[in-house]
Amino acid sequence: MIRFLFLIPLVLCILWTIYLQANGYRIRDGKQGYLYIIIISTVIAAFYTLMLWLTN
């Protein structure tokens, strides 16, 4: 399960890019969304890493 954590930001960024293109926005217009995706994914990965460390 841990080895697939990199898929969370990858899939979210792909979906965000598809959304932007479908609604006629440029990628540059959605850079705040990419930043949110990276921050949230980092928090999720840190949480799982902490839980893995604490339970071993």
C-alpha positions as a Python dict, from the first residue, in 0.01 Angstrom:
ca = {
    (1, 'M'): (0, 0, 0),
    (2, 'I'): (274, 245, 91),
    (3, 'R'): (447, 191, -241),
    (4, 'F'): (144, 332, -424),
    (5, 'L'): (129, 664, -236),
    (6, 'F'): (296, 843, -526),
    (7, 'L'): (-20, 776, -729),
    (8, 'I'): (-231, 1013, -519),
    (9, 'P'): (-71, 1337, -643),
    (10, 'L'): (-14, 1194, -990),
    (11, 'V'): (-380, 1104, -1042),
    (12, 'L'): (-503, 1428, -886),
    (13, 'C'): (-274, 1638, -1109),
    (14, 'I'): (-389, 1450, -1418),
    (15, 'L'): (-754, 1502, -1323),
    (16, 'W'): (-690, 1871, -1252),
    (17, 'T'): (-522, 1912, -1592),
    (18, 'I'): (-816, 1743, -1766),
    (19, 'Y'): (-1059, 1969, -1579),
    (20, 'L'): (-867, 2282, -1676),
    (21, 'Q'): (-849, 2185, -2042),
    (22, 'A'): (-1216, 2085, -2056),
    (23, 'N'): (-1323, 2425, -1924),
    (24, 'G'): (-1093, 2629, -2147),
    (25, 'Y'): (-840, 2735, -1884),
    (26, 'R'): (-467, 2739, -1934),
    (27, 'I'): (-237, 2525, -1721),
    (28, 'R'): (-87, 2846, -1583),
    (29, 'D'): (-432, 2953, -1461),
    (30, 'G'): (-456, 2641, -1245),
    (31, 'K'): (-119, 2658, -1072),
    (32, 'Q'): (-282, 2730, -733),
    (33, 'G'): (-471, 2402, -765),
    (34, 'Y'): (-147, 2215, -832),
    (35, 'L'): (4, 2373, -523),
    (36, 'Y'): (-292, 2257, -312),
    (37, 'I'): (-262, 1906, -454),
    (38, 'I'): (109, 1890, -367),
    (39, 'I'): (53, 2022, -13),
    (40, 'I'): (-237, 1789, 64),
    (41, 'S'): (-52, 1489, -81),
    (42, 'T'): (255, 1573, 127),
    (43, 'V'): (45, 1587, 443),
    (44, 'I'): (-115, 1251, 360),
    (45, 'A'): (225, 1092, 290),
    (46, 'A'): (371, 1236, 612),
    (47, 'F'): (77, 1102, 812),
    (48, 'Y'): (113, 753, 668),
    (49, 'T'): (489, 761, 723),
    (50, 'L'): (440, 866, 1085),
    (51, 'M'): (181, 593, 1144),
    (52, 'L'): (408, 333, 987),
    (53, 'W'): (698, 449, 1205),
    (54, 'L'): (487, 451, 1523),
    (55, 'T'): (333, 109, 1472),
    (56, 'N'): (655, -78, 1396),
}
